[in-house]
Amino acid sequence: MTYSALRNQVEAKNIRSFVSRGKRQAVYVKEDVDQLANELKVFMAIKKRNPSTYVRATTREEIFETTKLSDAIFGGHIDVDRQMRWISKNLDIIYVVKNEGKVVGYAIILLLNTIR
């Protein structure tokens, strides 16, 4: 784990840390570190068994799922009908990342002079 990832875990209160008087280096609670290590092992084991796939978006449902992700992350809404028109002109502009059949990410690649 990188130092910044460790700091994020401390800030999220997943790992407690203490700095002894007169010291600059933090000490971390062993039980918290062990718990996080076990959780990461489980997560990595599941991830290895269920790899994500990166595929061309072809259905309205996939496009709708990308709009839900975008809404959750950025706010605002992406027009599904507009994206379906884009796909009808070029199948290679919208890709989705799926894990266990669920859309978990996406990429849209547009040439600015071709969209209307």
LOTORKE-898274 format. One record per residue: residue in one letter; x, y, z of N, C-alpha, C in turn. Coordinates in steps of 0.05 Angstrom, whole numbers, plus 5000, padded with zeros to 4 digits. Example, Ala and Ser with C-alpha at 12.3 -4.5 7.8 and 13.67 -1.06 7.14 Angstrom:
<recs>
A526448865156524649105156526449345156;S525749555142527349795143525850015157;
</recs>
This chain:
<recs>
M501749775000500050005000501850255000;T501150444984502650694983502150855008;Y503951045014503551215037500951385034;S500451485010497951645007495451465011;A495551215003493251035007492950985037;L495150955051495050925080493851165094;R494751405085493651655096490551675091;N489751595067486851595061485351415080;Q486451185086485150995105485051115133;V487151255141487151385167485051605168;E484951765147482951985145480051875145;A479751645132477051515131476351375157;K478251385176477951255202477750945201;N478950835180479150545177481550435193;I483550605196485950545211486450765231;R486750695256487450895276490450925278;S491351175282494151225284494751405308;F497151385319497951545341500851635337;V501451875346504151975345505052015374;S507051865383507951885411509352155415;R509252255440510452505447513452495440;G514252705426517152725419517852575393;K515952445382516352285357515052425334;R515952365310514652475285513252255270;Q514052005274512951785259510451675273;A508351635257505851525268506051225272;V504551125291504250845297501350765291;Y500950545278498250465270497350225287;V494750215292493550005309493649745292;K494949535304495349285290492649155281;E490649155298488149035291486849175267;D487049435266485949585243487449515217;V490049495219491749435195491049145186;D490948955205490248685198487448655186;Q485548805197482848795186482848895157;L484149125152484249235125485649035106;A487848925116489348725099487548495091;N485948395110484148175104482048255084;E480948495087478948595069480048625041;L482548725039483848755013484348485000;K485148285016485648015005483047904993;V480847935008478247834998477547984972;F477848244972477148404949478848314925;M481448274928483148194906482447914896;A481747734915481047464907478447474890;I476547634898474047654882474647784855;K476347984855476948124830478247934810;K480047764820481347574802479347374790;R477347294806475447104796473447234777;N472947494780470947634764472247874750;P473847824730475148054717473148224702;S473848484700472148664685472748634655;T470748704639471048704610470548974599;Y471849034577471649294564470449244536;V467949324532466649254507465249494495;R464649474470463249694456460349704466;A459349944472456549974481454849954456;T452849784458451149744435448149764441;T447449764466444549764473443750024488;R441250094486440150324500440550284531;E440250044540440649984569443450054578;E445449974562448250044569448650344570;I447550484550447850774550446450894574;F444150794581442650894604444350864629;E445650634632447350584656449650774657;T450750854634452951054634451951324644;T449451384637448351644646447951644676;K447151414687446851394716449551434730;L451651314719454351354730455151654729;S454751774705455452054702453952234721;D451352184724449752334743450852314771;A451552074779452552034807455252174811;I456952174791459652284794459652584789;F458452674767458752954758456253124763;G453952994768451453144768450653204740;G448253294736447353344708446653084694;H445653114670444552884656445552874627;I446252644618447052604590444652494575;D444152604552441852534535442252254522;V440752054530440951784520440351784490;D438251924481437551924453439852034436;R441052244445443352364430445652154427;Q446252014449448351814448447551584429;M445051514429444151304411444551394382;R444051644376444551754349447551744342;W449151804362452051794357452851504350;I451851314365452551034359451550944332;S449251054324448150974297450051074275;K451551284280453451384260456251254262;N456951174287459651064291459550884316;L459750624311459550424333461950434352;D464150564344466550554360467050794378;I464950934386465351174402464751144431;I463050944439462350914467463050624475;Y464650604496465350344507464550334537;V463950104547463250074575465049864588;V465549904613466949704630464849564646;K464749304644462849144658464248954677;N462948914700463848714719461348564728;E461448304725459148134731456648224717;G456948324692454748404676453648684681;K454848824701453949084708455849294698;V454849514687456549734677457649884701;V460349884703461750014725463450244716;G463650284690465250504679464750534649;Y465650754637465250794609467150994598;A467450994571469051194557467651274532;I467651534527466451634502468651784487;I469051704462471051824445469751954421;L469752224421468352364399470352534383;L469952534357471252724340469452964339;L470353194348468653424351467353524325;N468653484303467453584278465353394266;T464853164279462952964267460352944283;I460153064306457753044322455853274316;R453353204313451253414308448653324317;
</recs>
